[in-house]
């Protein structure tokens, strides 16, 4: 009869990490089933705890960066909408250049009337 497999979700956030399980078992209990010396086991245990702390720090920094990115994306979208609105308002207020000339119908300071 084949061994019974337990269901493990494929989502990384829902799945318990091996380091978590390893770090929560005291070194005395782990050393009983491993061929490593207790001092090496303790060193691995400490290293595992350090890595877990570092992982939490990196995940927190990642979450902060993601939040900042979302805020910046919203600000960019808002500025684009404002720009489009202002360009539309400007085009309503400025007379269109129909003939292709840049004269506005007013005489400039260098022009003398005849």
DSSP file (Angstrom, degrees, kcal/mol; ACC not computed):
  #  RESIDUE AA STRUCTURE BP1 BP2  ACC     N-H-->O    O-->H-N    N-H-->O    O-->H-N    TCO  KAPPA ALPHA  PHI   PSI    X-CA   Y-CA   Z-CA
    1    1 A X              0   0    0      0, 0.0     3,-0.1     0, 0.0     2,-0.0   0.000 360.0 360.0 360.0 130.0    0.0    0.0    0.0
    2    2 A X        -     0   0    0      1,-0.1     3,-0.0     3,-0.0     2,-0.0  -0.320 360.0 -92.0 -69.5 153.8    1.5    3.4   -1.0
    3    3 A X        -     0   0    0      1,-0.1     2,-0.4    -2,-0.0    -1,-0.1  -0.331  42.4-109.5 -65.5 148.0    2.1    6.0    1.8
    4    4 A X        -     0   0    0     -3,-0.1     2,-0.4     1,-0.0    -1,-0.1  -0.649  31.1-148.8 -80.9 127.1   -0.7    8.4    2.5
    5    5 A X        -     0   0    0     -2,-0.4     2,-0.3    -3,-0.0    -1,-0.0  -0.808   6.8-138.4 -99.7 137.0    0.1   11.9    1.4
    6    6 A X        -     0   0    0     -2,-0.4     2,-0.3     1,-0.1     0, 0.0  -0.654  27.7-103.5 -89.9 150.2   -1.4   14.8    3.2
    7    7 A X        -     0   0    0     -2,-0.3     2,-0.4     1,-0.0    -1,-0.1  -0.570  37.6-176.2 -74.2 129.4   -2.7   17.8    1.3
    8    8 A X        -     0   0    0     -2,-0.3     7,-0.1     7,-0.0     6,-0.0  -0.994  26.5-121.4-126.3 124.5   -0.4   20.8    1.4
    9    9 A X        -     0   0    0     -2,-0.4     6,-0.0     1,-0.1     0, 0.0  -0.293   9.7-139.2 -64.5 149.0   -1.5   24.0   -0.3
   10   10 A X  S    S+     0   0    0      4,-0.1     2,-0.4     5,-0.0    -1,-0.1   0.555  73.0 104.9 -85.8  -7.7    0.7   25.4   -3.0
   11   11 A X    >>  -     0   0    0      1,-0.2     4,-1.6     2,-0.0     3,-0.7  -0.617  66.5-146.1 -75.5 125.6    0.3   29.0   -1.9
   12   12 A X  T 34 S+     0   0    0     -2,-0.4    -1,-0.2     1,-0.2     5,-0.0   0.797  95.5  55.4 -64.7 -28.0    3.6   30.0   -0.2
   13   13 A X  T 34 S+     0   0    0      1,-0.2    -1,-0.2     3,-0.1     4,-0.1   0.799 112.3  42.2 -75.5 -26.1    1.9   32.2    2.4
   14   14 A X  T <4 S+     0   0    0     -3,-0.7     2,-0.3     2,-0.1    -2,-0.2   0.722  98.0  86.6 -90.2 -23.1   -0.4   29.4    3.6
   15   15 A X  S  < S-     0   0    0     -4,-1.6     2,-0.3    -7,-0.1    -7,-0.0  -0.595  83.0-119.5 -82.6 136.8    2.2   26.7    3.7
   16   16 A X        -     0   0    0     -2,-0.3     2,-0.2     1,-0.1    -2,-0.1  -0.586  31.3-124.6 -75.1 132.5    4.3   26.4    6.8
   17   17 A X     >  -     0   0    0     -2,-0.3     4,-1.7     1,-0.1     3,-0.3  -0.480   9.3-126.2 -80.2 147.8    8.0   26.8    6.0
   18   18 A X  H  > S+     0   0    0      1,-0.2     4,-2.6     2,-0.2     5,-0.2   0.880 110.2  57.3 -59.9 -38.8   10.5   24.2    6.9
   19   19 A X  H  > S+     0   0    0      1,-0.2     4,-2.9     2,-0.2    -1,-0.2   0.874 103.0  54.4 -61.1 -36.1   12.6   26.7    8.8
   20   20 A X  H  > S+     0   0    0     -3,-0.3     4,-1.4     2,-0.2    -1,-0.2   0.942 111.3  43.3 -64.1 -47.2    9.7   27.6   11.0
   21   21 A X  H  X S+     0   0    0     -4,-1.7     4,-0.7     1,-0.2    -2,-0.2   0.913 116.3  48.2 -64.6 -41.2    9.1   24.0   12.1
   22   22 A X  H >< S+     0   0    0     -4,-2.6     3,-0.7     1,-0.2    -2,-0.2   0.904 111.1  50.1 -66.3 -41.1   12.9   23.4   12.6
   23   23 A X  H 3< S+     0   0    0     -4,-2.9    -1,-0.2     1,-0.2    -2,-0.2   0.754 105.9  56.4 -72.0 -24.0   13.4   26.6   14.6
   24   24 A X  H 3< S+     0   0    0     -4,-1.4     2,-0.5    -5,-0.2    -1,-0.2   0.665  89.3  83.7 -84.7 -14.6   10.5   25.9   17.0
   25   25 A X  S << S-     0   0    0     -4,-0.7     5,-0.1    -3,-0.7    -4,-0.0  -0.775  88.9-116.6 -88.2 127.0   11.8   22.5   18.0
   26   26 A X    >>  -     0   0    0     -2,-0.5     4,-1.7     1,-0.1     3,-0.6  -0.238  21.6-116.4 -60.4 150.4   14.4   22.8   20.8
   27   27 A X  H 3> S+     0   0    0      1,-0.2     4,-2.5     2,-0.2     5,-0.2   0.820 111.6  61.8 -59.9 -32.0   18.0   21.7   20.0
   28   28 A X  H 3> S+     0   0    0      1,-0.2     4,-0.7     2,-0.2    -1,-0.2   0.894 107.3  43.5 -63.9 -38.9   17.9   18.9   22.6
   29   29 A X  H <4 S+     0   0    0     -3,-0.6     4,-0.5     1,-0.2     3,-0.4   0.868 115.7  47.8 -74.1 -36.3   14.9   17.2   20.9
   30   30 A X  H >< S+     0   0    0     -4,-1.7     3,-1.0     1,-0.2     4,-0.4   0.855 104.0  60.9 -72.2 -34.2   16.4   17.6   17.4
   31   31 A X  H >< S+     0   0    0     -4,-2.5     3,-0.7     1,-0.2    -1,-0.2   0.754  90.9  69.7 -66.3 -23.7   19.8   16.3   18.4
   32   32 A X  T 3< S+     0   0    0     -4,-0.7    -1,-0.2    -3,-0.4    -2,-0.2   0.847 106.9  35.2 -65.2 -33.8   18.4   13.0   19.4
   33   33 A X  T <  S+     0   0    0     -3,-1.0     2,-0.3    -4,-0.5    -1,-0.2   0.358 107.1  77.9-103.3   5.9   17.7   11.9   15.8
   34   34 A X  S <  S-     0   0    0     -3,-0.7     7,-0.1    -4,-0.4     0, 0.0  -0.865  70.5-137.7-118.2 150.8   20.6   13.6   14.0
   35   35 A X  S    S+     0   0    0     -2,-0.3     2,-0.1     2,-0.0    -1,-0.1   0.454  71.3 108.9 -82.4   0.9   24.2   12.5   13.7
   36   36 A X  S    S-     0   0    0      1,-0.1    -2,-0.1     2,-0.1     2,-0.1  -0.400  77.8-102.9 -78.5 154.4   25.5   16.1   14.3
   37   37 A X     >  -     0   0    0      1,-0.1     4,-2.5    -2,-0.1     3,-0.3  -0.414  31.1-114.7 -70.0 150.7   27.3   17.2   17.4
   38   38 A X  H  > S+     0   0    0      1,-0.2     4,-2.5     2,-0.2     5,-0.2   0.852 116.0  54.8 -57.9 -35.1   25.1   19.2   19.9
   39   39 A X  H  > S+     0   0    0      2,-0.2     4,-2.0     1,-0.2    -1,-0.2   0.899 110.1  45.9 -65.9 -38.7   27.4   22.3   19.4
   40   40 A X  H  > S+     0   0    0     -3,-0.3     4,-2.6     2,-0.2    -2,-0.2   0.901 111.5  53.0 -68.2 -40.4   26.8   22.1   15.6
   41   41 A X  H  X S+     0   0    0     -4,-2.5     4,-2.3     2,-0.2    -2,-0.2   0.908 109.6  48.3 -59.7 -43.5   23.1   21.6   16.2
   42   42 A X  H  X S+     0   0    0     -4,-2.5     4,-2.8     2,-0.2    -1,-0.2   0.890 109.9  52.3 -64.6 -39.4   23.0   24.7   18.4
   43   43 A X  H  X S+     0   0    0     -4,-2.0     4,-2.6     2,-0.2    -2,-0.2   0.922 110.9  47.0 -63.3 -43.1   24.9   26.7   15.8
   44   44 A X  H  X S+     0   0    0     -4,-2.6     4,-2.5     2,-0.2    -2,-0.2   0.893 111.2  52.6 -62.9 -39.5   22.3   25.6   13.2
   45   45 A X  H  X S+     0   0    0     -4,-2.3     4,-2.1     2,-0.2    -2,-0.2   0.931 111.6  45.0 -62.0 -46.9   19.5   26.5   15.6
   46   46 A X  H  X S+     0   0    0     -4,-2.8     4,-2.5     2,-0.2    -2,-0.2   0.911 113.5  50.2 -63.5 -42.7   20.9   30.0   16.1
   47   47 A X  H  X S+     0   0    0     -4,-2.6     4,-2.6     1,-0.2    -2,-0.2   0.892 109.1  52.3 -62.9 -38.8   21.5   30.5   12.4
   48   48 A X  H  X S+     0   0    0     -4,-2.5     4,-2.3     2,-0.2    -1,-0.2   0.908 109.3  48.9 -63.9 -42.4   18.0   29.4   11.7
   49   49 A X  H  X S+     0   0    0     -4,-2.1     4,-2.4     2,-0.2    -2,-0.2   0.911 111.4  50.2 -63.1 -43.0   16.6   31.9   14.2
   50   50 A X  H  X S+     0   0    0     -4,-2.5     4,-2.6     1,-0.2    -2,-0.2   0.915 111.0  48.8 -61.5 -43.2   18.8   34.7   12.6
   51   51 A X  H  X S+     0   0    0     -4,-2.6     4,-2.7     1,-0.2    -1,-0.2   0.888 109.6  52.1 -65.3 -38.2   17.6   33.7    9.1
   52   52 A X  H  X S+     0   0    0     -4,-2.3     4,-2.2     2,-0.2    -1,-0.2   0.919 110.8  47.7 -63.7 -43.0   14.0   33.8   10.3
   53   53 A X  H  X S+     0   0    0     -4,-2.4     4,-2.2     2,-0.2    -2,-0.2   0.927 113.0  48.5 -61.6 -44.6   14.4   37.3   11.8
   54   54 A X  H  X S+     0   0    0     -4,-2.6     4,-2.7     1,-0.2    -2,-0.2   0.896 109.1  53.4 -63.7 -40.1   16.1   38.5    8.6
   55   55 A X  H  X S+     0   0    0     -4,-2.7     4,-2.5     1,-0.2    -1,-0.2   0.917 109.0  48.9 -60.4 -43.7   13.3   37.0    6.5
   56   56 A X  H  X S+     0   0    0     -4,-2.2     4,-2.2     2,-0.2    -2,-0.2   0.894 111.1  50.4 -63.4 -39.8   10.7   38.9    8.6
   57   57 A X  H  X S+     0   0    0     -4,-2.2     4,-2.5     2,-0.2    -2,-0.2   0.923 112.0  46.8 -63.2 -44.3   12.7   42.1    8.1
   58   58 A X  H  X S+     0   0    0     -4,-2.7     4,-2.5     1,-0.2    -2,-0.2   0.904 112.1  50.2 -65.9 -41.1   12.9   41.6    4.4
   59   59 A X  H  X S+     0   0    0     -4,-2.5     4,-2.2    -5,-0.2    -1,-0.2   0.896 111.4  48.8 -64.3 -39.1    9.2   40.8    4.1
   60   60 A X  H  X S+     0   0    0     -4,-2.2     4,-2.3     2,-0.2    -2,-0.2   0.926 112.3  47.8 -65.9 -44.1    8.3   43.9    6.2
   61   61 A X  H  X S+     0   0    0     -4,-2.5     4,-2.4     1,-0.2    -2,-0.2   0.887 111.2  52.2 -62.9 -38.4   10.6   46.1    4.0
   62   62 A X  H  X S+     0   0    0     -4,-2.5     4,-2.4     2,-0.2    -1,-0.2   0.906 108.9  49.4 -63.9 -42.3    9.0   44.5    0.9
   63   63 A X  H  X S+     0   0    0     -4,-2.2     4,-2.4     2,-0.2    -2,-0.2   0.904 111.2  49.6 -64.9 -41.3    5.5   45.3    2.2
   64   64 A X  H  X S+     0   0    0     -4,-2.3     4,-2.5     2,-0.2    -2,-0.2   0.915 112.1  48.0 -62.7 -42.7    6.5   48.9    2.9
   65   65 A X  H  X S+     0   0    0     -4,-2.4     4,-2.4     2,-0.2    -2,-0.2   0.889 111.3  50.6 -66.0 -38.8    8.0   49.3   -0.6
   66   66 A X  H  X S+     0   0    0     -4,-2.4     4,-2.3     2,-0.2    -2,-0.2   0.920 111.0  48.4 -64.7 -43.3    4.8   47.8   -2.1
   67   67 A X  H  X S+     0   0    0     -4,-2.4     4,-2.3     2,-0.2    -2,-0.2   0.919 112.1  49.1 -62.4 -43.6    2.6   50.2   -0.2
   68   68 A X  H  X S+     0   0    0     -4,-2.5     4,-2.5     1,-0.2    -2,-0.2   0.905 110.1  51.7 -61.9 -41.6    4.8   53.1   -1.3
   69   69 A X  H  X S+     0   0    0     -4,-2.4     4,-2.6     2,-0.2    -1,-0.2   0.905 108.7  50.4 -62.6 -42.2    4.6   52.0   -4.9
   70   70 A X  H  X S+     0   0    0     -4,-2.3     4,-2.2     2,-0.2    -1,-0.2   0.919 111.2  48.9 -62.5 -43.4    0.8   51.8   -4.8
   71   71 A X  H  X S+     0   0    0     -4,-2.3     4,-2.3     1,-0.2    -2,-0.2   0.918 112.0  48.6 -62.1 -43.4    0.6   55.3   -3.4
   72   72 A X  H  X S+     0   0    0     -4,-2.5     4,-2.5     2,-0.2    -2,-0.2   0.896 109.3  52.4 -64.6 -40.1    3.0   56.6   -6.0
   73   73 A X  H  X S+     0   0    0     -4,-2.6     4,-2.3     1,-0.2    -1,-0.2   0.906 110.4  48.7 -62.3 -40.4    1.0   54.9   -8.8
   74   74 A X  H  X S+     0   0    0     -4,-2.2     4,-2.4     2,-0.2    -2,-0.2   0.912 111.0  50.0 -64.2 -41.8   -2.2   56.6   -7.5
   75   75 A X  H  X S+     0   0    0     -4,-2.3     4,-2.4     2,-0.2    -2,-0.2   0.897 110.5  50.0 -64.0 -40.3   -0.5   60.0   -7.4
   76   76 A X  H  X S+     0   0    0     -4,-2.5     4,-2.3     2,-0.2    -1,-0.2   0.921 110.7  49.4 -63.7 -43.6    0.8   59.5  -10.9
   77   77 A X  H  X S+     0   0    0     -4,-2.3     4,-2.2     1,-0.2    -2,-0.2   0.908 110.7  50.5 -62.5 -41.2   -2.7   58.6  -12.1
   78   78 A X  H  X S+     0   0    0     -4,-2.4     4,-2.5     1,-0.2    -2,-0.2   0.919 110.4  49.4 -62.6 -43.9   -4.2   61.7  -10.3
   79   79 A X  H  X S+     0   0    0     -4,-2.4     4,-2.5     1,-0.2    -1,-0.2   0.872 109.2  52.2 -65.1 -36.6   -1.6   64.0  -11.9
   80   80 A X  H  X S+     0   0    0     -4,-2.3     4,-2.4     2,-0.2    -1,-0.2   0.914 110.6  47.9 -65.1 -41.6   -2.3   62.5  -15.4
   81   81 A X  H  X S+     0   0    0     -4,-2.2     4,-2.5     2,-0.2    -2,-0.2   0.919 112.3  49.0 -64.2 -42.7   -6.0   63.2  -14.9
   82   82 A X  H  X S+     0   0    0     -4,-2.5     4,-2.9     2,-0.2    -2,-0.2   0.907 110.8  50.8 -62.2 -41.5   -5.3   66.7  -13.7
   83   83 A X  H  X S+     0   0    0     -4,-2.5     4,-2.6     2,-0.2     5,-0.2   0.926 110.8  47.9 -62.5 -45.2   -3.1   67.3  -16.7
   84   84 A X  H  X S+     0   0    0     -4,-2.4     4,-2.1     1,-0.2    -1,-0.2   0.914 113.2  48.7 -62.5 -42.0   -5.7   66.1  -19.1
   85   85 A X  H  X S+     0   0    0     -4,-2.5     4,-2.5     2,-0.2    -2,-0.2   0.932 112.4  47.6 -63.0 -46.2   -8.4   68.2  -17.4
   86   86 A X  H  X S+     0   0    0     -4,-2.9     4,-2.6     1,-0.2    -2,-0.2   0.888 111.2  50.6 -65.0 -38.8   -6.1   71.4  -17.5
   87   87 A X  H  X S+     0   0    0     -4,-2.6     4,-2.3     2,-0.2    -1,-0.2   0.891 110.9  49.7 -65.3 -37.8   -5.2   70.8  -21.2
   88   88 A X  H  X S+     0   0    0     -4,-2.1     4,-1.4    -5,-0.2    -2,-0.2   0.926 112.3  46.8 -65.2 -44.5   -8.9   70.5  -22.0
   89   89 A X  H  X S+     0   0    0     -4,-2.5     4,-1.4     1,-0.2    -2,-0.2   0.893 112.4  51.0 -64.2 -39.5   -9.8   73.7  -20.1
   90   90 A X  H  X S+     0   0    0     -4,-2.6     4,-1.9     1,-0.2    -1,-0.2   0.903 107.5  52.2 -64.3 -41.8   -6.9   75.5  -21.8
   91   91 A X  H  < S+     0   0    0     -4,-2.3    -1,-0.2     1,-0.2    -2,-0.2   0.815 107.8  53.2 -66.9 -28.3   -8.0   74.4  -25.2
   92   92 A X  H  < S+     0   0    0     -4,-1.4    -1,-0.2     1,-0.2    -2,-0.2   0.846 113.3  42.7 -71.0 -33.5  -11.5   75.7  -24.5
   93   93 A X  H  < S+     0   0    0     -4,-1.4     2,-0.4    -3,-0.2    -2,-0.2   0.722 102.0  75.1 -88.4 -23.0  -10.2   79.2  -23.5
   94   94 A X  S  < S-     0   0    0     -4,-1.9     2,-0.2    -5,-0.1     3,-0.0  -0.753  85.8-118.2 -95.0 136.0   -7.6   79.6  -26.3
   95   95 A X        -     0   0    0     -2,-0.4     2,-0.1     1,-0.1    -2,-0.1  -0.499  35.4-111.9 -69.3 136.7   -8.8   80.5  -29.8
   96   96 A X        -     0   0    0     -2,-0.2     2,-1.3     1,-0.1    -1,-0.1  -0.424  23.1-117.5 -69.8 146.9   -7.8   77.8  -32.3
   97   97 A X        +     0   0    0      1,-0.2    -1,-0.1    -2,-0.1     7,-0.0  -0.706  43.4 169.2 -85.3  91.9   -5.2   78.7  -34.9
   98   98 A X  S    S+     0   0    0     -2,-1.3    -1,-0.2     1,-0.2    -2,-0.0   0.931  70.5  38.5 -76.5 -47.9   -7.4   78.3  -38.0
   99   99 A X  S    S-     0   0    0      2,-0.1    -1,-0.2     1,-0.1     3,-0.1   0.514 107.3-114.1 -86.7  -4.9   -5.2   79.8  -40.7
  100  100 A X  S    S+     0   0    0      1,-0.3     2,-0.2     3,-0.1    -2,-0.1   0.500  77.2 122.8  86.1   1.6   -1.9   78.5  -39.4
  101  101 A X        -     0   0    0      2,-0.1    -1,-0.3     1,-0.1    -2,-0.1  -0.583  62.4-138.5 -93.5 161.1   -0.6   82.0  -38.6
  102  102 A X        +     0   0    0     -2,-0.2     2,-0.3    -3,-0.1    -1,-0.1   0.327  65.4 117.7 -99.8   8.1    0.5   83.1  -35.2
  103  103 A X        -     0   0    0      1,-0.1    -2,-0.1     2,-0.1     4,-0.1  -0.570  47.5-163.8 -76.6 137.1   -1.2   86.5  -35.4
  104  104 A X        -     0   0    0      2,-0.3    -1,-0.1    -2,-0.3     3,-0.1   0.390  48.9-101.7-100.8   2.6   -3.8   87.0  -32.8
  105  105 A X  S    S+     0   0    0      1,-0.4     2,-0.3     0, 0.0    -2,-0.1   0.307  91.4 108.5  95.0  -9.9   -5.5   90.0  -34.5
  106  106 A X  S    S-     0   0    0      1,-0.0     2,-0.4     0, 0.0    -1,-0.4  -0.724  73.3-115.4 -99.6 150.4   -3.8   92.5  -32.2
  107  107 A X        -     0   0    0     -2,-0.3     2,-0.1    -3,-0.1     6,-0.0  -0.692  30.0-137.0 -84.6 136.7   -1.1   94.8  -33.2
  108  108 A X    >   -     0   0    0     -2,-0.4     3,-1.1     1,-0.1    -1,-0.1  -0.276  28.2 -97.8 -83.8 175.2    2.2   94.2  -31.5
  109  109 A X  T 3  S+     0   0    0      1,-0.2    -1,-0.1    -2,-0.1    -2,-0.0   0.775 122.1  51.3 -67.1 -26.1    4.5   96.9  -30.1
  110  110 A X  T 3  S+     0   0    0      2,-0.0     2,-0.4     0, 0.0    -1,-0.2   0.526  91.8  92.8 -88.9  -4.3    6.7   96.8  -33.2
  111  111 A X    <   -     0   0    0     -3,-1.1     2,-0.5     0, 0.0    -4,-0.0  -0.750  61.4-154.9 -95.4 133.1    3.9   97.2  -35.7
  112  112 A X        -     0   0    0     -2,-0.4     2,-0.1     2,-0.0    -2,-0.0  -0.910  18.0-126.9-107.3 130.1    2.9  100.7  -36.8
  113  113 A X              0   0    0     -2,-0.5    -6,-0.0     1,-0.1     0, 0.0  -0.474 360.0 360.0 -74.0 145.5   -0.7  101.2  -38.0
  114  114 A X              0   0    0     -2,-0.1    -1,-0.1     0, 0.0    -2,-0.0   0.440 360.0 360.0-101.4 360.0   -1.1  102.8  -41.5
